[in-house]
């Protein structure tokens, strides 16, 4: 598994190669522009595909160094991408948002309140453990939906796999109720700050808009996952030898349960979890009632992290020092620096193509014209489904949700405008395409880390999860189809 990971190019390497390709493309593809109009929401959109025209100057080419409002050079594109935009948009606003929210969740995870809560839940239901498995799936799905829980599931697999195996299940069950549940929640989220919020911000949509359909989708996805978990758990509990990881699970069966007793869930932990619930409700209220956007939502998450941190400064169990809290915030923010760099670099790629203004001659507009010309020959529903599969393919190369949003949404949002796909549907295609294939792709560092923690070979996992992934793809296509036919916006 580690050898496979080493063969996978880093996301920044992929972006660099894409940048070189775009530079070459700029010497071949002529710049073009559209006749535009202002829609009801104040966005500047092309009138239609036929309004496109090629600029007399032809292919503009890309200089090594050139900084002006119209175009940037190859060597200064990274810097220009990192400093572009405003506090409400890519890249500055989204990068600041990621750092603040990442720091806040760094504090929350460092306190250990979620870890102890989950462990206590399992231990208290040990006499009838089948009841807690769907509940765990629900909680981890909720975590994926609310704050994009992903890498954290590696630690939870390490924590829960020995307990779940000793209760008569297998490591696959442990991965189901942690990693798979979080990815299901991530895919169907209505408020994930790391993919839905970023994609909507880039697409010029109100942050966390379109929530009702996504909430229904999350409920359906989660219920399906809970049913699969119960089916598999009962089957393995009755006949353990049916598990493809039965032999490797012997490692967990030999471990002693004494370590489980070290976790003591305190009143302080309960209060912290209540603050998280109240904070999520506050975010939803602010978005619905006061149209909170990127700055306000970042402030709400920061306040949540600060309040929880202050609780753990007080004397008592699991107390933390001020320096530990500061370090947790810094480490949480630092953990998102790769995503921040990808957001900035991806914005630089957009600038290399001349930006996203449809009224100004650019290579980007010409690319959009040719893509739209092909998609315009098929129904809107087929176009939306194709967008979903394109996002799924891109996810093999860019498994980062925020990175993929920054890379693809500047192209997909206006492309949807040209072929008649609502921007909200385009974001839906992105979030589903970005998330579901993370259940199987070996380029996902989180998946490989989870499988390593569960001692499951990737090939064994791929064979087991493929039918389930197929089921979720069918559900995704059904929801995308309903969104298109119902005029989801």
Secondary structure, DSSP 4 states (H G I P E B T S, - for coil): -HHHHHHSPPHHHHHHHHHHHHHHHHTTSPPEE--EEE-TTS-EEES-GGG-EE-TT------SS-BSSS-B-TTTHHHHHHT-S-TTSTTHHHHHHHHHHHHHHHHHHHHTHHHHHHHHHHHHTGGGTHHHHHHHHHHHHHHHHHH---THHHHHHHHHHHHHHHTT--HHHHHIIIIIHHHHHHHT-SS-TTTHHHHHHHTT--TTTTHHHHHHHHHHHHHHHHHHHHHHHHHHHH-GGGSTTTTTTHHHHTS-GGGGGG----HHHHHHHHHHHHHHHHHHHHHHHH---HHHHHHHHHHHHHHHHHHTTSSSTT---HHHHHHHHHHHHHTTHHHHHHHHHHHHHHHHTT-S-TTS-BHHHHHHHHHHHHHTTS-HHHHHHHHHHHHHHHHHH---HHHHHHHHHHHHHHHHHHHT--HHHHHHHHHHHHHHGGGT-TT-HHHHHHHHHHT--HHHHHHHHHHHHHHHHHHHHHHHHHHHHTT--
